[in-house]
Amino acid sequence: MVTLILSFFLGGFGFHRFYLGKPLSGAVMLLLSLVTLALVFNGLSKMETMDPNGMLAVVSGALGFGMVVSAWAIVDLLVILIGVFATSDSVNAPE
């Protein structure tokens, strides 16, 4: 239940992956999310001055990294809802 809540509210930042013992993929999700936010905020501040690079930063952040992280988070949420999300414990557990 905790994993589901983390995935629903903070899935884009990868906190559910940290909680499940997958720190590398959690760090990748967190890094991609932070890069997305940085590109969008940087681009929005440049758009006020009509700098053409501002729109490029917003589009590459929101449509590039943002869509990748969003799709990854939605797939993770669905897999958690179905109940087949493999954790590090279930992968290493003897049968």
ChimeraX commands (.cxc) that place a marker at each C-alpha (Angstrom):
marker #1 position 0.00,0.00,0.00 radius 0.5
marker #1 position 2.89,2.36,0.78 radius 0.5
marker #1 position 4.41,1.63,-2.61 radius 0.5
marker #1 position 1.14,2.40,-4.33 radius 0.5
marker #1 position 0.80,5.73,-2.52 radius 0.5
marker #1 position 4.41,6.69,-3.25 radius 0.5
marker #1 position 4.00,5.72,-6.88 radius 0.5
marker #1 position 0.75,7.66,-7.26 radius 0.5
marker #1 position 1.87,10.91,-5.64 radius 0.5
marker #1 position 5.65,10.91,-6.17 radius 0.5
marker #1 position 6.09,8.39,-8.98 radius 0.5
marker #1 position 7.66,10.88,-11.34 radius 0.5
marker #1 position 10.50,11.38,-8.89 radius 0.5
marker #1 position 11.15,7.64,-8.44 radius 0.5
marker #1 position 10.61,7.53,-4.67 radius 0.5
marker #1 position 8.67,4.28,-4.97 radius 0.5
marker #1 position 11.74,2.67,-6.55 radius 0.5
marker #1 position 13.95,3.80,-3.68 radius 0.5
marker #1 position 11.40,2.34,-1.27 radius 0.5
marker #1 position 11.43,-1.01,-3.12 radius 0.5
marker #1 position 15.22,-1.30,-3.06 radius 0.5
marker #1 position 15.95,-0.19,-6.63 radius 0.5
marker #1 position 18.15,2.84,-5.97 radius 0.5
marker #1 position 19.79,3.01,-9.40 radius 0.5
marker #1 position 16.56,3.25,-11.38 radius 0.5
marker #1 position 15.12,5.52,-8.69 radius 0.5
marker #1 position 18.11,7.83,-9.07 radius 0.5
marker #1 position 17.70,7.85,-12.86 radius 0.5
marker #1 position 14.02,8.81,-12.53 radius 0.5
marker #1 position 14.86,11.49,-9.99 radius 0.5
marker #1 position 17.63,12.90,-12.19 radius 0.5
marker #1 position 15.41,12.96,-15.29 radius 0.5
marker #1 position 12.66,14.70,-13.31 radius 0.5
marker #1 position 15.04,17.33,-11.98 radius 0.5
marker #1 position 16.47,17.96,-15.46 radius 0.5
marker #1 position 12.91,18.31,-16.78 radius 0.5
marker #1 position 12.02,20.83,-14.09 radius 0.5
marker #1 position 15.22,22.77,-14.66 radius 0.5
marker #1 position 14.63,22.96,-18.42 radius 0.5
marker #1 position 11.02,24.05,-18.03 radius 0.5
marker #1 position 11.71,26.70,-15.38 radius 0.5
marker #1 position 14.76,27.98,-17.25 radius 0.5
marker #1 position 12.80,28.11,-20.49 radius 0.5
marker #1 position 9.84,29.87,-18.90 radius 0.5
marker #1 position 12.09,32.58,-17.51 radius 0.5
marker #1 position 13.66,33.11,-20.94 radius 0.5
marker #1 position 10.29,33.18,-22.69 radius 0.5
marker #1 position 9.41,36.39,-20.84 radius 0.5
marker #1 position 12.22,38.13,-22.73 radius 0.5
marker #1 position 11.16,36.43,-26.01 radius 0.5
marker #1 position 14.44,34.53,-26.19 radius 0.5
marker #1 position 14.04,31.76,-28.82 radius 0.5
marker #1 position 16.09,29.38,-26.68 radius 0.5
marker #1 position 13.42,29.64,-23.99 radius 0.5
marker #1 position 10.82,27.83,-26.05 radius 0.5
marker #1 position 13.37,25.19,-27.02 radius 0.5
marker #1 position 14.16,24.55,-23.36 radius 0.5
marker #1 position 10.49,24.27,-22.42 radius 0.5
marker #1 position 9.67,21.96,-25.31 radius 0.5
marker #1 position 12.69,19.72,-24.80 radius 0.5
marker #1 position 12.02,19.53,-21.08 radius 0.5
marker #1 position 8.29,19.02,-21.13 radius 0.5
marker #1 position 7.98,16.96,-24.28 radius 0.5
marker #1 position 11.33,15.21,-24.10 radius 0.5
marker #1 position 12.37,14.16,-20.64 radius 0.5
marker #1 position 8.98,14.90,-19.13 radius 0.5
marker #1 position 7.12,12.46,-21.35 radius 0.5
marker #1 position 9.70,9.73,-20.76 radius 0.5
marker #1 position 9.49,10.07,-16.99 radius 0.5
marker #1 position 5.70,10.33,-17.06 radius 0.5
marker #1 position 5.31,7.20,-19.17 radius 0.5
marker #1 position 7.77,5.34,-16.93 radius 0.5
marker #1 position 5.87,6.41,-13.80 radius 0.5
marker #1 position 2.49,5.43,-15.26 radius 0.5
marker #1 position 3.76,2.00,-16.28 radius 0.5
marker #1 position 5.23,1.51,-12.80 radius 0.5
marker #1 position 1.90,2.50,-11.22 radius 0.5
marker #1 position -0.01,0.04,-13.38 radius 0.5
marker #1 position 2.44,-2.76,-12.67 radius 0.5
marker #1 position 2.19,-2.06,-8.93 radius 0.5
marker #1 position -1.61,-2.07,-9.15 radius 0.5
marker #1 position -1.55,-5.43,-10.92 radius 0.5
marker #1 position 0.87,-6.74,-8.31 radius 0.5
marker #1 position 3.70,-8.01,-10.49 radius 0.5
marker #1 position 6.33,-5.37,-9.70 radius 0.5
marker #1 position 9.58,-7.26,-9.05 radius 0.5
marker #1 position 11.50,-6.03,-6.04 radius 0.5
marker #1 position 15.11,-6.78,-5.26 radius 0.5
marker #1 position 13.93,-9.23,-2.58 radius 0.5
marker #1 position 11.68,-11.18,-4.95 radius 0.5
marker #1 position 14.36,-11.36,-7.64 radius 0.5
marker #1 position 17.00,-12.79,-5.28 radius 0.5
marker #1 position 14.65,-15.04,-3.32 radius 0.5
marker #1 position 15.17,-18.78,-3.75 radius 0.5
marker #1 position 12.20,-20.70,-5.10 radius 0.5
marker link #1:1,2 radius 0.2
marker link #1:2,3 radius 0.2
marker link #1:3,4 radius 0.2
marker link #1:4,5 radius 0.2
marker link #1:5,6 radius 0.2
marker link #1:6,7 radius 0.2
marker link #1:7,8 radius 0.2
marker link #1:8,9 radius 0.2
marker link #1:9,10 radius 0.2
marker link #1:10,11 radius 0.2
marker link #1:11,12 radius 0.2
marker link #1:12,13 radius 0.2
marker link #1:13,14 radius 0.2
marker link #1:14,15 radius 0.2
marker link #1:15,16 radius 0.2
marker link #1:16,17 radius 0.2
marker link #1:17,18 radius 0.2
marker link #1:18,19 radius 0.2
marker link #1:19,20 radius 0.2
marker link #1:20,21 radius 0.2
marker link #1:21,22 radius 0.2
marker link #1:22,23 radius 0.2
marker link #1:23,24 radius 0.2
marker link #1:24,25 radius 0.2
marker link #1:25,26 radius 0.2
marker link #1:26,27 radius 0.2
marker link #1:27,28 radius 0.2
marker link #1:28,29 radius 0.2
marker link #1:29,30 radius 0.2
marker link #1:30,31 radius 0.2
marker link #1:31,32 radius 0.2
marker link #1:32,33 radius 0.2
marker link #1:33,34 radius 0.2
marker link #1:34,35 radius 0.2
marker link #1:35,36 radius 0.2
marker link #1:36,37 radius 0.2
marker link #1:37,38 radius 0.2
marker link #1:38,39 radius 0.2
marker link #1:39,40 radius 0.2
marker link #1:40,41 radius 0.2
marker link #1:41,42 radius 0.2
marker link #1:42,43 radius 0.2
marker link #1:43,44 radius 0.2
marker link #1:44,45 radius 0.2
marker link #1:45,46 radius 0.2
marker link #1:46,47 radius 0.2
marker link #1:47,48 radius 0.2
marker link #1:48,49 radius 0.2
marker link #1:49,50 radius 0.2
marker link #1:50,51 radius 0.2
marker link #1:51,52 radius 0.2
marker link #1:52,53 radius 0.2
marker link #1:53,54 radius 0.2
marker link #1:54,55 radius 0.2
marker link #1:55,56 radius 0.2
marker link #1:56,57 radius 0.2
marker link #1:57,58 radius 0.2
marker link #1:58,59 radius 0.2
marker link #1:59,60 radius 0.2
marker link #1:60,61 radius 0.2
marker link #1:61,62 radius 0.2
marker link #1:62,63 radius 0.2
marker link #1:63,64 radius 0.2
marker link #1:64,65 radius 0.2
marker link #1:65,66 radius 0.2
marker link #1:66,67 radius 0.2
marker link #1:67,68 radius 0.2
marker link #1:68,69 radius 0.2
marker link #1:69,70 radius 0.2
marker link #1:70,71 radius 0.2
marker link #1:71,72 radius 0.2
marker link #1:72,73 radius 0.2
marker link #1:73,74 radius 0.2
marker link #1:74,75 radius 0.2
marker link #1:75,76 radius 0.2
marker link #1:76,77 radius 0.2
marker link #1:77,78 radius 0.2
marker link #1:78,79 radius 0.2
marker link #1:79,80 radius 0.2
marker link #1:80,81 radius 0.2
marker link #1:81,82 radius 0.2
marker link #1:82,83 radius 0.2
marker link #1:83,84 radius 0.2
marker link #1:84,85 radius 0.2
marker link #1:85,86 radius 0.2
marker link #1:86,87 radius 0.2
marker link #1:87,88 radius 0.2
marker link #1:88,89 radius 0.2
marker link #1:89,90 radius 0.2
marker link #1:90,91 radius 0.2
marker link #1:91,92 radius 0.2
marker link #1:92,93 radius 0.2
marker link #1:93,94 radius 0.2
marker link #1:94,95 radius 0.2
view
